[in-house]
Amino acid sequence: MVRLEGQGITWALTGSLAFALQGIPVEPDDIDLQTDIAGAYKIEQAFTEFIIKPVTFSATEKICSHYGALRIQGIDVEIMGDVRKRLADGRWEDSVSLSKYRQFINVGDGLVPVLSLAYEAESYRKMGRDERSALLTSWAETRA
């Protein structure tokens, strides 16, 4: 992600690619980038020629973010800024600082930012994806 260097963007891989890079037996189907609101729009601007869905605020019943999508060399890249999950009482959780949950893993000759498996497991639990949450929790516990 050379285009993001020096942009002051705090970002991390999330989803299936981040899990696969950490050894979890999942098949990545796209690239998911998580950042804050400003980062989502900066990433979009860094890759304008690849935009297939401009970044805008988007919400479902369980999750909201500033969401957009790119397609780079046939690979879908999802941009998610300020991801928040709906809590059991119906309120949206507060924004989280990615820096608190971000860690770096060795990939090839470099370091790649990913979100901690414990944080990811809790996120999936909040969205009601218990099977994925259990898988991530199990892997997080074996790495602790």
N, C-alpha and C positions, 0 to 999 in steps of 0.2 A: 504494500500500500504506500508506495513511494510518494504518490500524489498527496497523501495526507500529512507527510512529515513537515514540520514547521508551521502547521496550520493552527496549532493550539487546540486540537480536538482530542478529547478523551473518548476513546472508543474501545470496543472489545468484540471479538467473535462470540457468537452465541449459537444455540441450536445444534443441529446434527453435525455440521462441520467441526465446531469446537469440541463436541463430544468425541468424534472420531479421532481428532488430533490428540486427544488425551487417552486413546486406547479403548474407548468404549465401542463395542461391536454394533455400530449403527451405520447405515448407508447414507451419506450426505446427499441431499437433493438440491441444495442451493447454498448460498452464503448469506448468513444473517449478521448484520452489523448493528450493535447497540451503542447508543451515544446519548447526549443530552439534546435539548431542542436546537440550540445554536449549531451543534455538531452535525445534526441531521441535514440542515440546510447548507452547511459548508461542504459536507461530503457530496451532496447533490451538485453543488457548483463545481466541485473538482472533477466531476464525471459527467458533465452536461451532455456530451455526445452519446451517452449510453442510457439516458433516462427513458424508461417506458411508463413510469407513473411518477409524476412530480410529488415531492414531499408535501403532505397536507395533514392536518389533524384528522385522525381516524379513530373510531371507537366501536367495539362490539360489546356484548353483554359482560364479558369478563376482562377485557384488556383495552387499553387505549394508548396511543402514541402519535408522534408526528412521523408518519409512515410514507415511504416512497420506494420505488423499485428501479433497478438498473438491469440491463442485460449486457454482459461483457463477454465477448467471444463465446456466445451461446450459453453462458452461465447466468442464472438469475441471482441477483444480489438484492436483498431486502435491507432497507435502512429504517431503523426504528429509533426515534429520539424521545427521551423522557417517557419510557415505558412505565405504565402504572397498571396494577391489577385491582379489580373490584374486590373489596373485603366482604366477609360474610354478612355484615350489617348493611351492605349496599353502598357504603362510601368508597371512594377511590383512595388507595393507599397514597402516602406522600411520595414525592419523587425521591429516588435513592441516588446516592453518589456512587457512580461506577468505580471510582478510584478505591472505594472501600472494599469492593468485591472483585476487582480485577487482579489477575495474576498473569505472569508471562511464562510461556512454555517454549522450549526449543523446537524449532521446525526448520530443518535444513541448516542453513548457516545463520539463521536469525532467531529473534524472539518474537512471538506473536501473542498479543493480549487476548485472554479469554476470561470469562466470568467463572468464579469458583464453582465447583460442582455442588457444594452445599447450598450456595445461593440459588443456583439453577434448580436444584431439587425443590427448594421451598417455593420458587416461582411456579413450577409445574403443579405443585400441590395446591397453590392458591387458585389455579385455573381449572382444578378438578381433573387433572391428568395424572391420576394416582400411579398408574403403571410406570410411566416415564419418571415420575418423582421417585418411586422405589428403586428403579434402576440406578438413577443418579446418586441417591443416598447410599446405596450399596457400594458403588465405585468410590464415592467420597470417603467412606469409612475405611476402605482398603488402602487409601493413599494417606490417611492421617497417621 
